Amino acid sequence: MDEQVAKMIVDRLDRQESKIDQMASAITSLARVEERMANGATRMDALARSVEGIESRLHELEKMRWKVAGALVLAGVVSGSASALALQYLPHLIAYAGATA
């Protein structure tokens, strides 16, 4: 009977050792997952900062675009006014040039 008790104790200890090994493996896996998550969070923070910088530059470019568009419209208006003025006085200029020639 002592042998049976000893065998039961040994079997029970083997099962416990096996379970402890499984738990150690699971804890190691969890630690790896946690490390990957921490690295992922760090990368996400860096990407967020990068996107914020790009958004800021884009906003500045959009403001510049509207300034350029306004300048082009103003140049067109001034040019159109000068052209209209020139066309209005062109016959007089031609007549004056012909009279002085």
C-alpha positions as CSV (number, residue, x, y, z in Angstrom):
1,M,0.0,0.0,0.0
2,D,2.9,2.3,0.6
3,E,3.9,1.8,-3.0
4,Q,0.4,2.8,-4.2
5,V,0.4,5.9,-2.1
6,A,3.9,6.8,-3.3
7,K,2.9,6.3,-6.9
8,M,-0.2,8.5,-6.4
9,I,1.9,11.2,-4.9
10,V,4.4,11.0,-7.7
11,D,1.7,11.1,-10.3
12,R,0.0,14.0,-8.6
13,L,3.4,15.9,-8.4
14,D,4.0,15.2,-12.1
15,R,0.6,16.6,-13.0
16,Q,1.3,19.7,-10.9
17,E,4.7,20.1,-12.5
18,S,3.1,19.8,-15.9
19,K,0.5,22.4,-15.1
20,I,3.2,24.8,-13.7
21,D,5.2,24.4,-16.9
22,Q,2.0,25.2,-18.9
23,M,1.4,28.3,-16.8
24,A,5.0,29.4,-17.2
25,S,4.7,29.1,-21.0
26,A,1.4,31.0,-20.9
27,I,3.0,33.8,-18.8
28,T,5.9,34.0,-21.2
29,S,3.5,34.3,-24.1
30,L,1.5,37.0,-22.3
31,A,4.7,39.0,-21.6
32,R,5.6,38.8,-25.3
33,V,2.1,40.0,-26.3
34,E,2.4,42.9,-23.8
35,E,5.7,43.9,-25.2
36,R,4.3,43.9,-28.7
37,M,1.4,46.0,-27.6
38,A,3.7,48.5,-25.9
39,N,5.8,48.8,-29.1
40,G,2.6,49.2,-31.1
41,A,1.4,52.0,-28.8
42,T,4.7,53.8,-29.2
43,R,4.5,53.5,-33.0
44,M,0.9,54.7,-33.0
45,D,2.0,57.8,-30.9
46,A,4.8,58.5,-33.4
47,L,2.4,58.2,-36.3
48,A,-0.1,60.4,-34.7
49,R,2.5,63.1,-34.2
50,S,3.5,62.7,-37.9
51,V,-0.1,63.0,-39.1
52,E,-0.5,66.2,-36.9
53,G,2.5,67.7,-38.6
54,I,1.2,66.8,-42.1
55,E,-2.2,68.3,-41.2
56,S,-0.5,71.5,-40.1
57,R,1.5,71.8,-43.3
58,L,-1.6,71.0,-45.4
59,H,-3.5,73.8,-43.6
60,E,-0.7,76.2,-44.4
61,L,-0.7,75.2,-48.0
62,E,-4.5,75.6,-48.2
63,K,-4.2,79.1,-46.9
64,M,-1.4,79.8,-49.4
65,R,-3.6,78.5,-52.2
66,W,-6.3,80.9,-51.4
67,K,-3.8,83.8,-51.2
68,V,-2.5,82.9,-54.6
69,A,-6.0,82.5,-56.1
70,G,-6.9,85.9,-54.7
71,A,-3.7,87.4,-56.2
72,L,-4.5,85.8,-59.6
73,V,-8.1,87.1,-59.6
74,L,-6.8,90.6,-58.6
75,A,-4.2,90.4,-61.4
76,G,-6.9,89.4,-63.9
77,V,-9.1,92.3,-62.8
78,V,-6.3,94.8,-63.1
79,S,-5.2,93.3,-66.4
80,G,-8.7,93.3,-67.7
81,S,-9.2,96.9,-66.6
82,A,-5.9,97.9,-68.4
83,S,-7.0,96.0,-71.5
84,A,-10.4,97.6,-71.5
85,L,-8.8,101.0,-71.0
86,A,-6.3,100.3,-73.8
87,L,-9.1,99.2,-76.2
88,Q,-11.1,102.3,-75.4
89,Y,-8.3,104.6,-76.3
90,L,-6.7,102.5,-79.1
91,P,-8.5,104.2,-82.0
92,H,-7.3,107.6,-80.6
93,L,-3.7,106.3,-80.3
94,I,-3.8,104.9,-83.8
95,A,-5.2,108.2,-85.1
96,Y,-2.5,110.1,-83.2
97,A,0.2,107.8,-84.5
98,G,-1.0,108.2,-88.1
99,A,-1.2,112.0,-87.7
100,T,2.3,112.3,-86.4
101,A,3.8,110.0,-89.0
